[in-house]
């Protein structure tokens, strides 16, 4: 209740003016602003992405954008696997946004259309569009430490103080879900009930994994290297608390995109892993009944 009241007080407080001003922002306007920061997201690329406003806004009033891509057809039994694909939780990881736009260009291919997708390429537009791109949002909060993991009130602040020595880039906020961006993602997970969450970051050049078993060994040239969990992180919240597999794709460079061949290799390896290891469930609390067989070999290097 305390968290809910805190969230509502902010939601209807200082940000309301910016939200009203931004509600009329057109596709051309948001594409122009993103393209000015990301060379690979040209106006045609942005428009082809078919992103739509979700009705939620960043602290500075930029719309949280998303594209929903339903499966091409329903399976013989059950429902399609639901995939939530996210980029740009940290605003200074530019490639994490750009590569999701690239993947939106590939999402109508046959294998990808086996799944239901919700794709949000820019979770932290204020950090991305700051005069100098920054990890945190406009309020100086690390969004990837602001999710309501068990024990957040003690653990998140203690970790920030003792382990990061009050590093401002990793400030978890005053309370879990104190930020409009994390509140939107929290609500989106509750609405969409994804079977797997893919979150793109940079620049560690690895795969991280939280949650139910059978992590991927490799996507493209990115190999599995599980880093552990952090108070308030999406991997901790989704993978450990909600029991939804969370794959963190850490690109090797935050400012320079991988070659197109590698962009496609990561994408196709990811699709194969989802198709083999993720099964739809009727609730996120259920244990995933995933295959324990070895992964098929990833796409070979050419």
C-alpha positions, 0 to 999 in steps of 0.5 A, a space after each residue: 500500500 505504501 508503494 502504491 500511494 507513493 507511486 500515485 503521488 508522483 504520477 499525479 504530481 510534478 510530471 502531469 504538466 509534461 505528460 499533457 504537453 507530450 500527449 500531442 507529440 507526433 510520430 515524426 517528432 519522436 522519430 526526429 528526436 531519436 534519430 538526432 541521437 541514434 545515427 542508425 535510427 533514420 526517419 524511415 527506419 523509425 516509421 517502419 518500426 510502427 511504434 505506438 504510444 502506450 499512454 505512459 510517459 517518461 518524467 520529462 514527458 517523452 512517450 513510452 513507445 511499444 509495438 505489439 506483434 501478434 503471432 501469425 496464427 494460433 498453435 493447434 493447442 494452447 496459445 503462442 509464447 509471449 515475448 517481451 523485448 526491451 531496449 534502452 533501460 540505461 540511456 547511455 547504452 545507445 546500441 541497446 536501442 539501435 539493435 532493437 530497431 534493427 530487430 523490428 525490421 526482421 520481426 515479420 519473418 516466419 520464425 519470429 511470427 510464431 510468437 506474440 511480441 511486445 517490443 519497447 526499444 526505448 525504456 529510458 528516453 530521458 537518459 538517452 536524449 539528455 545533452 550527454 546520454 546518461 545511465 539514469 533517468 531524468 530524476 537520477 535513478 538507475 531504472 534497473 535498480 528500481 523494481 520491487 524485489 523482495 526486501 528492496 527497502 533494506 537491500 537496495 539502499 544498503 547495496 548502493 551505500 556499501 557496494 557502490 559507495 553511493 555511486 550516483 549512476 546506480 542510485 536505486 531511488 527513494 522507493 521501488 517503482 518510484 519512477 514512471 518508466 519502471 511503473 510502466 514496465 511493472 504494469 506491462 509485465 502484469 498485463 502481458 504476462 510474458 513467458 520470457 523477457 529479453 532485455 538488451 544492455 551494453 557493453 560487457 559482451 556476454 549473455 546473462 540469465 535469471 530465472 528458470 532453467 536451461 539458459 542459452 549457451 550463446 547468441 552469436 558471439 555472446 557467451 553465457 556468463 551469469 553475473 548474479 542478481 542485484 536488489 531492484 534489478 529486472 533480472 532479479 524481479 522477473 527471473 527470481 521473483 516472478 519466475 519468468 526467464 529473463 535474458 540480458 543481452 550485453 552487447 560489446 560496445 555501447 556506442 558502436 553497433 555490431 556488424 549487421 551479420 552479427 545483429 542477425 546471428 544474435 536474433 536468429 539464435 535467440 529465436 531458436 532458443 525461445 522456440 526450443 526452451 520456452 513454453 506458454 503458461 497460464 500464469 507467471 507463477 507456474 514453473 516453466 516446463 522447459 526442455 533440458 536437452 542441449 541447445 542446438 548449435 548456434 548459427 556458425 560464424 561466417 
